[in-house]
Amino acid sequence: YADNTAAGTATASAAYAGDANHRESSASTTFAIAKAAVACAVSGYSVTYDGTAHTATGACTGVLGETLDGLDVSATTRVDATSATLPWSFADLTGNYEASAGTVEVAIAQAGSLTTLTCPTSVVYAGTALTPCTARVTGAGGLDADLAVAYADNTAAGTATASAAYAGDANHRESSASTTFAIAKAAVACAV
């Protein structure tokens, strides 16, 4: 035999050397070695958004159980929240295996967000609306932003309320926070 290992055209030949009563003879022919089917196992992912790229994983094996190069899962890479069916493909680098392709399920769920509201315990009545609080939202993937603070009962002495809310975005769920702070009575200035 010749060329009888890899996919392609192989050659077979046989020869008889002859004997006292017969002349020599020989014959040769070719036969095809077809490409084999590859076995690919590709797994998707189901994760929560974290601001980093996620990609399907897998491997393709040959007839001897060997791991083959040529699996391409780059089309399954995603960063943002999603739920999708995405393609993968295999292109053999040895020439001995058929190409293969398929799809895989991937999911990146929205992450939570955290709204933080900071207020003093108490402020002094000033005759105008008091706005002493700050609010901020943080979350995975670098979410970090100031938020507007809404107030109620924040003019007269007594208990005021502050609240802040984040509406959410493609990668983060909504969040909110509220608290109270005291407005103390002011000292009076008397001139007698």
ChimeraX attribute file (.defattr): number of C-alpha atoms within 10 A of each C-alpha:
attribute: neighborCount
match mode: 1-to-1
recipient: residues
	/A:1	12
	/A:2	10
	/A:3	13
	/A:4	15
	/A:5	11
	/A:6	15
	/A:7	16
	/A:8	14
	/A:9	14
	/A:10	16
	/A:11	13
	/A:12	13
	/A:13	11
	/A:14	10
	/A:15	10
	/A:16	11
	/A:17	9
	/A:18	11
	/A:19	8
	/A:20	5
	/A:21	6
	/A:22	9
	/A:23	9
	/A:24	10
	/A:25	10
	/A:26	10
	/A:27	9
	/A:28	10
	/A:29	10
	/A:30	14
	/A:31	11
	/A:32	12
	/A:33	15
	/A:34	13
	/A:35	15
	/A:36	14
	/A:37	14
	/A:38	19
	/A:39	16
	/A:40	18
	/A:41	11
	/A:42	17
	/A:43	14
	/A:44	18
	/A:45	15
	/A:46	14
	/A:47	13
	/A:48	18
	/A:49	25
	/A:50	20
	/A:51	17
	/A:52	10
	/A:53	11
	/A:54	21
	/A:55	16
	/A:56	22
	/A:57	17
	/A:58	14
	/A:59	18
	/A:60	19
	/A:61	16
	/A:62	15
	/A:63	11
	/A:64	6
	/A:65	9
	/A:66	10
	/A:67	13
	/A:68	19
	/A:69	14
	/A:70	16
	/A:71	21
	/A:72	17
	/A:73	22
	/A:74	15
	/A:75	13
	/A:76	22
	/A:77	13
	/A:78	20
	/A:79	15
	/A:80	21
	/A:81	20
	/A:82	17
	/A:83	13
	/A:84	14
	/A:85	13
	/A:86	17
	/A:87	16
	/A:88	19
	/A:89	18
	/A:90	22
	/A:91	17
	/A:92	18
	/A:93	12
	/A:94	11
	/A:95	13
	/A:96	18
	/A:97	22
	/A:98	13
	/A:99	17
	/A:100	17
	/A:101	12
	/A:102	13
	/A:103	17
	/A:104	17
	/A:105	16
	/A:106	21
	/A:107	19
	/A:108	20
	/A:109	18
	/A:110	21
	/A:111	21
	/A:112	16
	/A:113	22
	/A:114	20
	/A:115	22
	/A:116	19
	/A:117	20
	/A:118	16
	/A:119	18
	/A:120	11
	/A:121	10
	/A:122	15
	/A:123	18
	/A:124	16
	/A:125	19
	/A:126	14
	/A:127	10
	/A:128	9
	/A:129	13
	/A:130	18
	/A:131	15
	/A:132	15
	/A:133	18
	/A:134	17
	/A:135	23
	/A:136	20
	/A:137	22
	/A:138	18
	/A:139	19
	/A:140	18
	/A:141	15
	/A:142	9
	/A:143	14
	/A:144	14
	/A:145	12
	/A:146	14
	/A:147	17
	/A:148	13
	/A:149	19
	/A:150	15
	/A:151	20
	/A:152	13
	/A:153	15
	/A:154	22
	/A:155	18
	/A:156	18
	/A:157	17
	/A:158	15
	/A:159	15
	/A:160	20
	/A:161	15
	/A:162	23
	/A:163	22
	/A:164	23
	/A:165	21
	/A:166	22
	/A:167	10
	/A:168	15
	/A:169	12
	/A:170	12
	/A:171	23
	/A:172	25
	/A:173	16
	/A:174	16
	/A:175	17
	/A:176	16
	/A:177	18
	/A:178	18
	/A:179	15
	/A:180	18
	/A:181	18
	/A:182	19
	/A:183	21
	/A:184	15
	/A:185	13
	/A:186	12
	/A:187	8
	/A:188	6
	/A:189	6
	/A:190	5
	/A:191	4
	/A:192	3
